[in-house]
């Protein structure tokens, strides 16, 4: 059975919460430490101007910590409508009377000071569900980290070089394009497991309640699908063969002229091939690009590294690859069971640097095979971090679902419109991910840091 996680003791909890609030804010300020023109410009109709995200995280804190949990008189009620994500689509937000960069920074700073006052006074053992275990603080911490990841996606779409730091990553296993190995799959035994959680104090409503799910045995990829794997699909004409595509996916690919993951180009045509982000990740070694393919990564062109998990692919592309490979995408239940029914695949302890690529350690996924210490009990690796992983599942409520603290977080998205992603990416903060965490998006979305792994039935 799934282990039940208890809230931290109140004293330790407050210190931890303050640390997590500071970490989230440091990321937000770092990603918006750019010229004002870049903050107020809309870099894609898919994304908000960065300055909207900056003020929005402060407004969200004001709404939930100061007003809902702290009972404090509203500071800036006149801007609530502007920063209500459900009232204004992203494409329309540049036309709103947004706070300017300097005013946005002053506003979120003022809110944060009062948030810390509320934290100092709150009783974390209060039975009120918004305060119990510090839930409301976890709500705003995770929310800000999610917007930080959105900011990184916006900065990638901007095409501006020199804004995002890179870093060191451990080496993975060597791979040639199209190479496969017998140990590339692991077997998950048949039987029941507890899916979701009742115990993690900062888990969202859509992760609850914990419920028993019985699955037959199945095989799941040990690692996410790599660029080298995906290049074999491209080379085999995968984007030109309707056999692998669902009808709506095939129509989308034809209409949009899609022939490769987002930000990929043949022969480095997008820009100066000599302008690379430093390739320092594999102890000075990186797999060479395959068949003349290049990618644009935060404004710089570089050869596509064969050994990294593929990212910036839609659900339709992931599904087509899986069909081409004679497999399928895992259900989200299969994905979660492969993690072993724990907070993380390796157990309940916070991630160590040798277990997962999280929190923008580097501005890219780690090579496939880089984190054997993070394997789950069935042997699957890199389930957490590197790339969000598309599953075959629609975003639906669990049996016994109860909306909390507001229906617009999860409930309004349930149905057969959004596909579920699991596991987080290199840009996801450790506080904002766990094996029960459910992300969701339209099946055409590619700007997110998403990849996938495959599964198949046993026998």
Secondary structure, DSSP 8 states (H G I E B T S, - for coil): ---------HHHHHHHHHHHHHHHHHHHHHHT-S-HHHHHS-S-TTS--HHHHHHHHHHHHIIIIIIIIT----S-GGGTTTT-TTTS-GGGGGGS----HHHHHHHHHHHHHHHHHHHHH--TT-SSTTTGGGHHHHHHHHHHHHHHHHHHHHHHHHT-TTSS------------TT---GGGEEEE-SEEEEES-SS-TT--GGG-S-EEEEE--EEEESS--BHHHHHHHHHTTGGG-GGGS-HHHHHHHHHHT--SSTTEEETTTTS-TT------TTTT-----STTEEEEETTEEEE--TTBB--S--HHHHHHHHHHTT-EE--HHHHHHHTTSSSBTTBSS---TTT-B-SSSSSS--BTTS-GGG--TT-----SBSSEEEEEEE----TT----S-TTTTGGG-SSSEEEEES--TTS-GGG--TT--EEEETT--SSSEE--EEEE--
